[in-house]
Amino acid sequence: MLTPMSERQRFLAAVNRTPVDRPALGSVTSLATTEAMAHCGAFFPSVHQDSRLMARLAACASLEAGFDMIFPVFSVVHEAAALGAPIYWGDVDVMPSITAPLWDAPEEITIPDDFEYRPGMAVVLQALSLLRDAYGTRYALVGKTFGPWSLGFHLFGVETILVLSIEDPEKLQRILAGLLEVTVRSCRAQLAAGADVLCVSDHCSREMCAPETYRTFLLPLHQELARRIPAALILHTCGDTADRLAYIAQTGLAGFHYDTRVPTNTARALTAGKMALIGGVSNLLALLPGDPAVIALNVDDALAAGVDVIGPECAVPLNTRMASLRAITTALLARQQSV
């Protein structure tokens, strides 16, 4: 048995598929809940624009759950906001959203010189710096950026990207290549601010992207991202990805945060040990109902399949009870004590 690890050591070892004292606990998507907001006095939408509130809510949610990491980026809008897209910042129980596309043509893609200092990005970077100073020696800090496919949806519109994938693939390739530079710029800034690892959210499941489309347009860009960023990157994709997981396993990215619409054993088989797996606990079937026995069954399945970081499959619904998140930790620790 290994010497007991700190939370940070355990999470980073798990993501990098090196030996751990036990499976890690955590998520690379939002753990914010309205209950956590009330507990720490940091509420949406102010959290998205105030770095101190963002850091406070991030620490509260992860530490209350007993997880090994802290994750401060709760919404999808920060890069888009810094680029100039119009934003609705949401409400206490409503996530922010981008209200209109920003660009129409690849030639319009520009990253401002002060990208990192604009409020949309600065709040994330400042929150990471605050968390690094307060918790960085003990807990792993996870940043989040968006990959070129999702940025295409955000900045050009979903319909435009999907139509171009069929009608004008050359134009789409130029758009995605330009947007990859936004992802790279955001990654580098968050690592400099204190992030240990980064979630790259790219919503390329079968609902939004055919497997051949992933292979043609995104696989080369994800491979390039893995080469250019000197840190562990974890791809997150909502939805059923079973028909493209063999391609995702070729990216060179460190990990995959999977949706339980892909059975855990299937995700493990298709990634063939080439990536860490993160997740395993269903939001809709386990966490929202909040039955500890069902949550424990999800944890058992994840443990049996060798999931490296056990936690929610995606950003938790805002009305999730904190007791449901703590039940993940309780179940895993109980299983470890019985071994």
N, C-alpha and C positions, 0 to 999 in steps of 0.2 A: 504494500500500500504506500502511495506517495505521501510525503509530508504535507500536512494541511496547507492549502494555498490561500492567499488573499482573494477577495472577489475579483479584483482586476486581473491577477495572475491567472485565475481559473477561466475567466471569460476569454481572455486573449489566447490562452492555450487551446481552448475548445474551438475557437474560430480558426485557428491555424492547424488544427488536428494533430496537436502534440499531446503527450500524456497529461491527464488531469486527476485530481484527487477524487472528484465526482463530476457527473455531468453539470454543465453550467446552467444557470437560470437567467432568463431575460428575454428581451425583445429588441428588434431594430426598427420598430414602428411605434406609434404613439401609445403610451399607457395612461394618457390623461382621462380622468373621469370627473363628473360633476361632484362626486363624493370627495375625491382628492382635492379638487379646487376649494371646496368648503373647508376641508381639514386644514389647509395651509393658507387660506385667504388669498389665493391667486386665481383669478377667474378669466375665462375667455370673455370677450375678445382682447382684453388688455394684455394678457399673457403674450400674444403674438407680436406686440409692439413695445414691450418693456422687458429688457434683458434680465433684470432682477426677478421679476415675476416669473418669467420663463424658466430661469434656473431653479427657483423655489418649487414650482410645480413639478418639474422634472425630478428633482431629488425626492420630493415627497412621494410621488407615485412609485418610483422604483424601490425606495427604501421601505415603504410601507408594505410592498409586496414581498420583500425579502430577496430581491433580485441582485445579480452580480454586476449590473451596469446601470448607467444613467443616460437617458435619451431626451434631449430638450426640444426637438423639432416636431411640433405637433401637426402642422398643416402642410399643404402642398404649394403654397403661394410665394415663398420667400425669394427664390431666384427670379420668378416672374415679376414680382413687385420691384426688385432692384433694377430690372431691365426696363421698367416703365409700363407694365401692363396694368389695366384698371383692376382694382381688388375690392371685393366685399369682405370685410373683416369678420363677419359672422356675429354670433351672439353667444351667450353663456352655454347654450346647448346646440349651437350650430357652427360647424367648421367653416373657415374662410373659403372663398372661391374666387377664381379669375372670371371676370364678368364679360370679357370680350377678347377676341384674338388681338395680338399686337402687330403681327406682320403678315404680309401676303406673299413675299418672294424671298428666296434665299439671299439675294443681294442686300436685303434690309437688315439682316442679322448683324448686330453690333453689340459688343460688350463695352459698356462705358469704362473709362479709365478709373473712375471712382466706384466701380461695382461693389467692392467690399465695404465701402463706407456709406453706401446708400442705406436708408433705414431698414429695408427688407432683409438685407444680408447682415448689416451691422448688428442687429438685435440677436441673431443666431450666433455670430462670432463672439460677441460680448458675453452671452450666456455660457458658451463653452469655456471662455476664459475664467468666468466666475466659478464654474463647476470644477475646472482644473485646479484652481487655487484651493477650493474647499474640500474636494473629494478625490482629486486625481491620483493620489498615491494609493488609495484603497479600492476605488471602483473604476471599472472601464467606462470611458466616455465614448458614446456613439453619436456621430453626426449623421446627417442625411442630405442627400442631393437627389436630383432627378436625372435619369438617363435621357438620351436624345429622343426616343420614341414618346415618352411622356411629355417632355418639353415641347415636342411638336404639337401634341394635343393642346397643351396649355397656351402656346404662343401663336399657333396657326389655326387651331380648331380641329376637333376630332374628324369631322367630315372631310376637311381638306386633306389631312394626312392619309386617310383611308382611300380616298379617291385617287390621290397621286400614286399610291402603291400599285394601282392597276393601270392608270391612264398615263402617268408621266414618271416612271421610276427614276429617270436621270435627275429630274428636278427634286424628287424626294431625297435622293442620295446627297445632293448638295445641301439641302436643308438639314438633314441629319448630321452631316459632317460639320456644319457650322454650329449646330446646337451642342455637339460633343464638346466644343471648346468652352461652352458655359458650364457643363458638368465638370470638366477638368479644373476650371478656374474656381468653382465652388469647392471641390474636393481639396484643393491645395490650401485654400483659405481656412477651411475648417480644421485641417490637420495642423496648420500653424497656430490656430487658436486653442488647440488642446485636445481635439478628437483623437482617439486611439484607433478606431475603425470607422468605416463609413457604410451606411446603407445607401445603395443606389436603387431607387425605385424606378422601374421601367415597366409600364403596364402592357405587357406583350403576351398576355394569355390568349387562349383560343378565341375568346370573345372579341378580342381587339386586333388579332394578328394571326395569320395562317402560319403554320410551321415553316413553310417555304419562304414566307416573308421574313420570318425571324432569321433564317439561315442566310438569306441574301442581304438583308439590310442591317440587321442588328448584331449578328454574331461577329463580324469583323470589327465593329465599333466597340463592342464589349471586350473583345480581345485587345484592342488598342488601349482601352481604358485600363485594363489590368496591367499592361506594360508601362503605362505612363505614370501611374499613381503608386508611390512607394509605401503602401499600407494595405492592410486587408480590406477588401471591398466585398460587401454582401449584397447580392442582387435580391430585390424583393419584387414579386409579381403576384398580384391578386388573381384568383381564378384557377381554372384547370390548365395546367402546363404540362401534363403528361406527354403530349404529342411533340413537345420540343425540348424536353429535359435532357435528352441525349446531346442536343446541340448546346444547351446551356452549360453542360458539363465540360464542353470544349473551350470555354471562354478564358480559363485561367483565373477567374475570380475565386476568392477564398471561400465564399459560402453562398447558400441559397436559402432564403426565408420563404417557406412554401405554404401555400393554402391547403387546408386539409381536404379540399375537393380532390386533391391527389392523395390517395392513401399513403400513409407513412412508409410502408414496406415498398410501395411502388417508387416513391421518391428516392429512397435509398438505393434501390436496384438500378434505376435509370441514371443516377449521378455516379454510380460505380466507384464510390469512394474517392472521387476527385474533388469533392467540395464538402465543407462542413454543412450540415443541415440544421436549420434554426426553426423552431416552432413546435407544432404537434398538437396544440390544444385548440379546439374549435371555439370560435367566438359565439356562434349562434347556437350550437348544440350543447356546449358545456359552460362557457363563462356567463352568458346572459341568463340562462336558467339558474345557474349558481348551485347546482347539486354537487356537493363535494365528492360523492361517489362517482359521478359521471366524469368529473374533472380528473379524479384519480385514475380512472380507466384510460383516459387520454394520455396521461403521464405514463402509465404502464406500457401502452402501445409504443410511445416514443422511446422509452428506455429499451424495450425489447428490440426495436429497430436500430438502436445506436444513434439516435438523434443527439447532436453535439451540444446544442443550447436549447433547452426545453422552455417553452413559453407560448404566448398567444400567437395565432397564425397570422395576424394582421393587426392594424391599429384597432384597439379595443373600442367598442361602442361607448359613447360618453356616459350612458346609464348603467354600465357595468359596475357591480359592487366590488369594492376593494377586497371584501372577503373572498370573492371568487379568485382574484389574483393571488391572494395569500394561500388559497387552497392548492395552487400549483406547487408552491414551495413546500407546504406541509406534506403533500403526497410524495414528492421526490425525496425529501429528507427521511420520511418514514420508510420508504423502500430502501434507502441506503443503509439505514440502521439495522434493517433486517437481513442484509447481505452477510 
